[in-house]
């Protein structure tokens, strides 16, 4: 069993405790390309604008022209100007999804949505240009079932970004840890911090819709006996005190997000342009009925024989005997018919659908599987961005 986390309780009299966001810079951690994706193992708008403008200015100051950079590291995505792009996300201002969107697309505008389905609907209705969804994490695997939501709609994956999730315990200014009687946050955040909260003697936990929503509730109601689990940026945005840093049970807590766009908007803008030598990644889904092992072996064989690396392979098997619902997939080639399948494989591979070898592999798999759908081809980003 993993040991309890080492909590960082800030000393109010220390210089670090009084540091502002200007003293902090984005940290960019690079994962070697050989490591698989994470699945293998209302409002203070003015403050929000200032915080994000500072981040954008910081990136611009080190850009120096040419390929955009963050802290001197070349940006994998974001080669096209993001100013004016509207990105829909689930949650309140200050949510991790919003920070991920702002990091992936510097200068974009964000649209808060109550549910993930609402974010997708915003793109379909033309209210937003992109939707951002968390799809997997190192602690939950792909338990974030937004992949299933993606399969029900005709959107394309156009970008990925991985975010290091650093949970903090936040409270109203002046509230001490001894005064806290309950903790509110998103259910996943509460689950990720169970041991740490127990170590702090906090056993009364109440779930709310999202982490930023918890902070918003805390601030708007001036709850003096309550703390919220959220990001350090949310503390800055809403003017709250950080009682403890890094309260997640596992120190390495990374969430992968996908940015989605409508195929009509992509067609209007033309094909995505990636600089030469930019590594590409393709996401696809393979669905079938009957024996799942046959198609799984076919997928492995088709890519292996052509020396194409897989960065993600997840097998979903549903069975009426085990009371598992089938996976519904929108067949974009059959007039948008929604079809149910008991066996589904999510596959990410290195390369583009325009690569002859990749095309051969997909054609070979299509001869065995009942449905193969390309979810998107986009620039591979092996970096993990820390918004601390």
C-alpha positions as CSV (number, residue, x, y, z in Angstrom):
1,X,0.0,0.0,0.0
2,X,1.3,3.4,-0.9
3,X,2.3,5.6,2.0
4,X,0.4,8.7,3.0
5,X,1.4,11.8,1.0
6,X,3.7,14.4,2.4
7,X,1.5,17.5,2.7
8,X,3.0,20.9,2.2
9,X,1.4,23.3,4.7
10,X,2.4,26.9,3.8
11,X,3.8,29.0,6.6
12,X,1.9,32.3,6.5
13,X,5.0,34.2,7.6
14,X,7.2,32.7,4.9
15,X,8.1,34.6,1.7
16,X,6.7,31.8,-0.3
17,X,3.3,32.2,1.2
18,X,3.0,35.8,0.1
19,X,4.3,35.1,-3.4
20,X,2.0,36.1,-6.2
21,X,1.4,34.4,-9.5
22,X,4.1,36.7,-11.1
23,X,6.6,34.7,-9.1
24,X,5.5,31.5,-10.7
25,X,6.1,30.2,-14.2
26,X,4.7,27.3,-16.1
27,X,6.7,24.1,-15.6
28,X,6.9,21.8,-18.5
29,X,7.9,18.2,-17.9
30,X,8.7,16.1,-21.0
31,X,7.9,12.4,-21.0
32,X,10.1,10.2,-23.2
33,X,8.4,9.1,-26.3
34,X,8.8,5.5,-25.3
35,X,6.4,6.0,-22.4
36,X,2.8,5.1,-23.3
37,X,-0.2,7.4,-22.8
38,X,-1.7,7.9,-19.3
39,X,-4.0,5.0,-19.8
40,X,-1.1,2.5,-19.6
41,X,-0.8,2.0,-16.1
42,X,-19.7,33.1,-11.1
43,X,-17.2,34.8,-11.3
44,X,-14.2,37.0,-11.1
45,X,-13.8,37.6,-14.7
46,X,-11.4,40.5,-14.4
47,X,-9.0,38.4,-12.2
48,X,-9.3,35.5,-14.6
49,X,-8.5,37.7,-17.5
50,X,-5.4,39.1,-15.7
51,X,-4.2,35.7,-14.6
52,X,-4.5,34.2,-18.1
53,X,-3.1,37.4,-19.8
54,X,0.0,37.1,-17.6
55,X,0.4,33.5,-18.7
56,X,0.1,34.5,-22.3
57,X,2.5,37.4,-21.9
58,X,5.0,35.1,-20.3
59,X,4.9,32.7,-23.2
60,X,5.2,35.5,-25.7
61,X,8.2,37.0,-23.9
62,X,10.2,33.9,-24.4
63,X,8.9,33.2,-27.9
64,X,11.5,35.2,-29.7
65,X,9.7,34.6,-33.0
66,X,9.3,31.5,-35.0
67,X,7.8,28.4,-33.4
68,X,5.8,29.3,-30.3
69,X,7.4,28.2,-27.0
70,X,6.7,27.8,-23.3
71,X,9.6,28.3,-21.0
72,X,12.0,27.8,-23.9
73,X,10.4,24.5,-25.0
74,X,8.9,24.4,-28.5
75,X,5.1,24.2,-28.4
76,X,3.8,21.0,-30.0
77,X,0.4,22.5,-30.8
78,X,-1.0,26.0,-31.2
79,X,0.8,26.9,-34.5
80,X,-2.3,28.6,-35.7
81,X,-3.4,31.8,-33.8
82,X,-5.8,30.9,-31.1
83,X,-7.1,34.4,-30.4
84,X,-10.8,34.5,-31.0
85,X,-11.3,30.8,-30.8
86,X,-14.1,29.8,-28.4
87,X,-13.5,26.7,-26.4
88,X,-16.3,25.1,-24.4
89,X,-15.5,23.2,-21.2
90,X,-17.4,21.6,-18.3
91,X,-17.3,23.5,-15.1
92,X,-17.0,27.0,-13.6
93,X,-14.3,29.5,-14.4
94,X,-11.1,28.2,-12.9
95,X,-11.7,24.5,-13.7
96,X,-8.8,22.3,-14.7
97,X,-10.4,21.9,-18.1
98,X,-10.4,25.7,-18.6
99,X,-6.7,25.9,-17.7
100,X,-5.9,23.0,-20.0
101,X,-7.7,24.9,-22.9
102,X,-5.9,28.1,-22.1
103,X,-2.6,26.3,-22.1
104,X,-3.3,24.4,-25.4
105,X,-4.6,27.5,-27.2
106,X,-3.1,30.7,-25.8
107,X,-5.4,33.6,-26.2
108,X,-8.6,31.6,-26.7
109,X,-11.9,32.5,-25.2
110,X,-13.6,30.0,-22.9
111,X,-17.3,29.0,-22.5
112,X,-18.3,27.4,-19.2
113,X,-20.8,24.5,-19.5
114,X,-22.7,22.6,-16.9
115,X,-22.1,19.1,-18.4
116,X,-19.6,17.6,-20.9
117,X,-22.5,16.9,-23.2
118,X,-23.3,20.6,-23.2
119,X,-19.7,21.4,-24.2
120,X,-20.1,19.1,-27.2
121,X,-23.5,20.6,-28.0
122,X,-22.0,24.1,-28.0
123,X,-19.6,23.1,-30.8
124,X,-22.4,21.4,-32.8
125,X,-24.6,24.5,-32.5
126,X,-21.8,26.8,-33.5
127,X,-21.6,28.5,-30.1
128,X,-18.0,27.3,-29.7
129,X,-15.2,26.4,-32.1
130,X,-13.7,23.7,-29.8
131,X,-14.8,21.5,-26.9
132,X,-12.2,20.1,-24.4
133,X,-12.8,16.9,-22.6
134,X,-10.7,15.0,-20.0
135,X,-10.6,11.4,-21.3
136,X,-8.2,9.5,-19.0
137,X,-5.9,9.9,-16.1
138,X,-3.0,8.1,-14.4
139,X,-5.2,7.5,-11.3
140,X,-8.5,6.6,-13.0
141,X,-7.3,5.1,-16.3
142,X,-10.1,5.7,-18.8
143,X,-12.8,5.6,-16.2
144,X,-13.6,9.1,-17.5
145,X,-16.1,7.8,-19.9
146,X,-16.0,10.8,-22.2
147,X,-14.7,8.5,-24.9
148,X,-18.2,7.0,-25.1
149,X,-19.6,10.5,-25.4
150,X,-17.2,11.3,-28.2
151,X,-18.3,8.2,-30.1
152,X,-21.9,9.4,-30.1
153,X,-21.2,12.6,-31.9
154,X,-19.5,13.6,-35.2
155,X,-16.6,15.7,-33.9
156,X,-12.9,15.3,-34.7
157,X,-10.0,15.2,-32.3
158,X,-7.7,18.1,-33.3
159,X,-5.4,18.4,-30.4
160,X,-4.3,16.7,-27.1
161,X,-2.8,18.1,-23.9
162,X,-1.8,16.4,-20.7
163,X,-2.1,18.4,-17.5
164,X,-0.4,17.6,-14.1
165,X,-3.2,17.9,-11.6
166,X,-2.0,19.4,-8.3
167,X,-4.8,19.4,-5.8
168,X,-4.8,22.0,-3.0
169,X,-7.0,22.5,0.0
170,X,-8.5,26.0,-0.2
171,X,-10.4,28.0,2.4
172,X,-11.7,31.6,3.0
173,X,-9.0,34.1,3.9
174,X,-8.1,33.9,7.6
175,X,-9.6,30.4,8.1
176,X,-7.2,28.0,9.8
177,X,-7.0,24.3,9.2
178,X,-8.4,23.6,12.7
179,X,-11.6,25.5,11.8
180,X,-12.4,23.3,8.8
181,X,-15.1,20.8,9.4
182,X,-16.0,19.6,5.9
183,X,-14.5,19.5,2.4
184,X,-16.3,19.9,-0.9
185,X,-15.2,19.2,-4.4
186,X,-15.8,17.0,-7.5
187,X,-16.3,13.3,-6.5
188,X,-13.2,12.3,-8.4
189,X,-11.1,14.9,-6.6
190,X,-12.4,13.7,-3.2
191,X,-11.5,10.1,-4.1
192,X,-8.0,11.1,-5.2
193,X,-7.4,12.8,-1.9
194,X,-9.0,10.4,0.6
195,X,-5.9,9.4,2.5
196,X,-4.5,13.0,2.7
197,X,-7.8,14.3,4.0
198,X,-7.9,11.5,6.6
199,X,-4.4,12.5,7.6
200,X,-5.6,16.0,8.2
201,X,-8.5,14.7,10.2
202,X,-11.1,15.7,7.6
203,X,-13.6,12.9,7.2
204,X,-16.8,14.9,6.2
205,X,-16.6,15.1,2.4
206,X,-19.5,16.3,0.2
207,X,-19.4,16.1,-3.6
208,X,-20.3,19.0,-6.0
209,X,-20.3,19.3,-9.7
210,X,-16.7,20.3,-10.2
211,X,-13.6,21.6,-8.4
212,X,-14.0,25.2,-9.6
213,X,-17.7,25.1,-8.7
214,X,-16.7,24.1,-5.1
215,X,-14.5,27.1,-4.9
216,X,-17.2,29.3,-6.3
217,X,-19.7,28.0,-3.7
218,X,-17.2,28.5,-0.9
219,X,-16.5,32.1,-1.9
220,X,-20.1,33.2,-2.7
221,X,-21.5,31.7,0.5
222,X,-18.5,32.7,2.6
223,X,-18.3,29.3,4.2
224,X,-15.9,29.6,7.2
225,X,-16.1,25.9,8.3
226,X,-15.6,24.5,4.8
227,X,-12.6,23.9,2.5
228,X,-12.5,23.0,-1.2
229,X,-10.2,20.9,-3.2
230,X,-9.1,22.7,-6.4
231,X,-6.1,24.0,-8.2
232,X,-3.7,26.7,-6.9
233,X,-4.7,28.8,-9.8
234,X,-8.3,28.7,-8.6
235,X,-7.1,30.0,-5.2
236,X,-5.5,33.0,-7.0
237,X,-8.6,33.6,-9.1
238,X,-11.1,33.5,-6.3
239,X,-8.8,35.1,-3.6
240,X,-8.7,32.1,-1.2
241,X,-6.0,30.8,1.1
242,X,-4.1,27.6,0.4
243,X,-4.2,25.4,3.6
244,X,-2.3,22.5,2.0
245,X,-0.5,21.8,-1.3
246,X,-0.4,18.5,-3.1
247,X,-3.2,16.7,-1.2
248,X,-3.6,14.0,-3.9
249,X,-2.8,10.5,-2.7
250,X,-0.5,9.8,-5.6
251,X,2.2,12.3,-6.4
252,X,2.1,11.6,-10.2
253,X,-1.5,12.6,-11.2
254,X,-1.8,13.4,-14.9
255,X,-5.0,13.9,-16.9
256,X,-5.1,13.8,-20.7
257,X,-7.5,16.2,-22.5
258,X,-8.7,16.1,-26.1
259,X,-9.8,19.1,-28.0
260,X,-12.7,18.5,-30.5
261,X,-13.9,20.4,-33.5
262,X,-16.8,20.0,-35.9
263,X,-15.9,18.5,-39.3
264,X,-17.6,21.3,-41.1
265,X,-15.4,23.9,-39.4
266,X,-12.3,21.9,-40.3
267,X,-13.4,21.7,-43.9
268,X,-14.1,25.4,-44.1
269,X,-10.7,26.1,-42.7
270,X,-8.9,23.6,-44.8
271,X,-6.8,20.7,-43.7
272,X,-4.8,21.1,-40.5
273,X,-1.3,22.4,-41.3
274,X,1.5,20.9,-39.2
275,X,5.1,22.0,-39.6
276,X,7.4,19.5,-41.2
277,X,8.8,16.8,-38.9
278,X,6.0,17.3,-36.4
279,X,5.1,13.9,-35.0
280,X,1.5,13.1,-35.6
281,X,-0.9,10.8,-33.8
282,X,-4.1,9.2,-35.0
283,X,-7.0,8.1,-32.8
284,X,-9.5,5.5,-34.0
285,X,-12.1,3.1,-32.7
286,X,-12.6,-0.5,-33.9
287,X,-16.0,-2.1,-33.2
288,X,-17.2,-5.6,-33.8
289,X,-19.4,-8.5,-32.7
290,X,-18.4,-12.0,-32.0
291,X,-15.0,-13.0,-30.6
292,X,-13.1,-10.0,-29.4
293,X,-9.7,-11.8,-29.4
294,X,-9.7,-12.2,-33.2
295,X,-10.0,-8.5,-33.9
296,X,-7.6,-7.6,-31.1
297,X,-4.9,-9.9,-32.6
298,X,-5.7,-8.4,-36.1
299,X,-5.1,-4.9,-34.8
300,X,-1.8,-5.9,-33.1
301,X,-0.6,-7.7,-36.2
302,X,-1.6,-5.1,-38.7
303,X,0.4,-2.4,-36.9
304,X,3.3,-4.5,-35.7
305,X,4.1,-5.9,-39.2
306,X,4.4,-2.3,-40.5
307,X,6.5,-1.1,-37.5
308,X,3.8,1.4,-36.4
309,X,3.8,2.1,-32.7
310,X,0.7,2.1,-30.6
311,X,0.4,4.7,-27.8
312,X,-3.0,3.5,-26.6
313,X,-4.9,0.3,-26.8
314,X,-8.0,-0.2,-24.7
315,X,-10.4,-3.1,-25.0
316,X,-14.1,-2.7,-23.9
317,X,-16.2,-5.9,-23.7
318,X,-19.8,-5.6,-22.7
319,X,-22.1,-8.5,-21.9
320,X,-25.7,-8.8,-21.1
321,X,-24.8,-11.6,-18.7
322,X,-22.6,-9.2,-16.7
323,X,-25.2,-6.4,-17.1
324,X,-22.8,-4.3,-19.0
325,X,-24.3,-1.9,-21.5
326,X,-23.0,-1.9,-25.1
327,X,-21.0,0.9,-26.6
328,X,-23.0,3.2,-29.0
329,X,-21.1,4.6,-31.9
330,X,-22.2,7.1,-34.5
331,X,-21.5,5.6,-37.9
332,X,-20.6,8.7,-39.9
333,X,-20.5,6.8,-43.1
334,X,-24.1,5.4,-42.8
335,X,-26.0,8.7,-42.6
336,X,-25.3,9.2,-38.9
337,X,-26.8,5.9,-37.7
338,X,-26.1,5.2,-34.0
339,X,-25.1,1.6,-33.7
340,X,-24.5,-0.6,-30.6
341,X,-21.5,-2.9,-30.2
342,X,-20.5,-5.3,-27.5
343,X,-16.8,-5.2,-28.3
344,X,-14.8,-1.9,-28.9
345,X,-11.1,-1.1,-29.2
346,X,-9.8,2.4,-28.7
347,X,-6.5,2.7,-30.6
348,X,-4.0,5.6,-30.8
349,X,-1.0,5.1,-33.1
350,X,2.0,7.1,-34.2
351,X,1.5,8.6,-37.6
352,X,-1.0,10.0,-40.0
353,X,-3.9,8.5,-41.9
354,X,-2.2,9.8,-45.0
355,X,0.8,7.5,-44.4
356,X,0.6,4.6,-46.9
357,X,1.5,2.0,-44.2
358,X,-1.1,3.4,-41.8
359,X,-3.7,3.2,-44.6
360,X,-2.8,-0.4,-45.3
361,X,-3.1,-1.3,-41.6
362,X,-6.5,0.4,-41.4
363,X,-7.7,-1.3,-44.5
364,X,-6.6,-4.7,-43.2
365,X,-8.4,-4.2,-39.9
366,X,-11.5,-3.1,-41.7
367,X,-11.7,-6.4,-43.4
368,X,-12.2,-8.1,-40.0
369,X,-14.0,-5.5,-37.9
370,X,-17.5,-4.4,-38.5
371,X,-16.8,-0.7,-38.0
372,X,-13.6,1.4,-38.1
373,X,-13.9,5.1,-37.4
374,X,-11.1,7.6,-37.4
375,X,-11.6,10.0,-34.5
376,X,-8.9,12.4,-35.5
377,X,-5.3,13.0,-36.6
378,X,-3.4,15.6,-34.7
379,X,0.1,16.7,-33.5
380,X,1.4,14.3,-30.8
381,X,2.2,16.2,-27.6
382,X,4.3,14.1,-25.2
383,X,4.6,16.9,-22.7
384,X,2.9,17.3,-19.4
385,X,2.0,20.8,-18.4
386,X,2.0,21.9,-14.8
387,X,-0.3,24.9,-14.0
388,X,1.0,25.3,-10.5
